[in-house]
Amino acid sequence: MEILFSYLLFILIVVILMRIFVAYSASSPWWTSHKGLRITIIGVFVIIIIATILPGIAYMLQN
């Protein structure tokens, strides 16, 4: 049950981040603006961190 919840939370966060990326790239192509590129890099790091932390949290909640 906790694993399902953590995956749903992860999907929600990814969807929100994608929305932010789309909003920024719609205003100006991200590869032409440093701000957009920085946000994309930060977003990728955040996704990686969440992907590594959430299974750990789910595992701890199980035990």
VOMI-837964 format. One line per 10 residues: number of its first residue (from 1); their letters; for each residue x, y, z of N, C-alpha, C. Coordinates in steps of 0.1 Angstrom, whole numbers, plus 5000, padded with zeros to 4 digits. Layout:
N
NUM) A) X:Y:Z:X:Y:Z:X:Y:Z ~ ... .
//
This chain:
63
1) MEILFSYLLF) 5008:4988:5000:5000:5000:5000:5009:5013:5000 ~ 5019:5013:5009:5028:5024:5009:5036:5026:4996 ~ 5040:5015:4990:5047:5016:4977:5038:5022:4967 ~ 5025:5018:4966:5016:5024:4957:5015:5039:4959 ~ 5013:5043:4972:5012:5057:4975:5024:5065:4971 ~ 5036:5059:4973:5049:5066:4969:5050:5068:4954 ~ 5046:5057:4947:5046:5058:4932:5036:5068:4927 ~ 5024:5069:4933:5015:5079:4929:5020:5093:4932 ~ 5026:5095:4943:5033:5108:4947:5043:5111:4937 ~ 5052:5102:4933:5063:5103:4923:5057:5108:4910 .
11) ILIVVILMRI) 5047:5101:4905:5040:5104:4892:5035:5118:4893 ~ 5028:5122:4904:5023:5135:4905:5034:5146:4904 ~ 5045:5144:4911:5056:5153:4911:5062:5155:4897 ~ 5063:5143:4890:5068:5143:4876:5059:5151:4867 ~ 5046:5149:4868:5036:5156:4860:5037:5171:4863 ~ 5038:5175:4875:5040:5190:4879:5052:5195:4872 ~ 5064:5188:4874:5076:5193:4868:5075:5194:4853 ~ 5068:5184:4846:5067:5185:4832:5058:5197:4828 ~ 5048:5200:4836:5040:5212:4833:5048:5224:4834 ~ 5057:5225:4844:5066:5237:4845:5075:5238:4833 .
21) FVAYSASSPW) 5081:5226:4829:5090:5226:4817:5082:5231:4805 ~ 5070:5226:4803:5062:5230:4791:5059:5245:4791 ~ 5056:5250:4803:5053:5264:4804:5065:5273:4801 ~ 5077:5268:4806:5089:5276:4803:5093:5275:4788 ~ 5092:5263:4782:5096:5261:4768:5086:5267:4759 ~ 5074:5269:4763:5064:5276:4754:5067:5291:4753 ~ 5072:5297:4764:5075:5311:4764:5087:5314:4756 ~ 5098:5305:4757:5110:5306:4749:5117:5293:4749 ~ 5122:5289:4738:5129:5275:4737:5140:5275:4748 ~ 5139:5264:4756:5148:5263:4767:5163:5262:4764 .
31) WTSHKGLRIT) 5166:5257:4751:5180:5257:4747:5186:5270:4744 ~ 5178:5280:4742:5183:5294:4739:5184:5302:4752 ~ 5177:5298:4763:5178:5306:4775:5185:5298:4786 ~ 5194:5305:4793:5201:5298:4804:5192:5294:4815 ~ 5182:5303:4818:5172:5300:4829:5165:5287:4826 ~ 5160:5285:4814:5153:5273:4811:5162:5261:4812 ~ 5174:5262:4807:5184:5251:4808:5187:5247:4823 ~ 5189:5257:4831:5191:5255:4845:5179:5248:4852 ~ 5167:5253:4849:5155:5247:4854:5154:5232:4850 ~ 5157:5229:4837:5157:5216:4832:5167:5207:4840 .
41) IIGVFVIIII) 5179:5212:4842:5189:5204:4849:5185:5201:4863 ~ 5180:5212:4870:5176:5211:4884:5164:5200:4884 ~ 5155:5201:4875:5143:5192:4874:5148:5178:4873 ~ 5158:5175:4864:5163:5162:4862:5169:5157:4875 ~ 5177:5165:4882:5183:5161:4895:5172:5158:4905 ~ 5162:5167:4906:5151:5165:4915:5144:5151:4913 ~ 5142:5148:4900:5135:5135:4896:5144:5124:4901 ~ 5157:5125:4898:5166:5114:4902:5166:5112:4917 ~ 5167:5123:4924:5167:5123:4939:5154:5116:4944 ~ 5143:5121:4939:5130:5115:4943:5129:5100:4940 .
51) ATILPGIAYM) 5134:5097:4928:5134:5083:4924:5142:5074:4933 ~ 5153:5079:4939:5161:5071:4948:5156:5071:4962 ~ 5150:5083:4966:5146:5084:4980:5132:5077:4983 ~ 5123:5078:4974:5109:5073:4976:5109:5058:4978 ~ 5116:5049:4970:5116:5035:4974:5122:5032:4988 ~ 5132:5040:4992:5137:5039:5005:5127:5042:5016 ~ 5120:5053:5014:5109:5056:5024:5098:5046:5024 ~ 5094:5041:5012:5084:5030:5012:5089:5017:5019 ~ 5102:5014:5017:5108:5002:5023:5108:5004:5039 ~ 5111:5016:5043:5112:5019:5058:5098:5018:5064 .
61) LQN) 5088:5023:5056:5074:5023:5061:5069:5008:5062 ~ 5073:5000:5053:5069:4986:5054:5074:4979:5066 ~ 5087:4981:5070:5093:4974:5082:5090:4981:5095 .
//
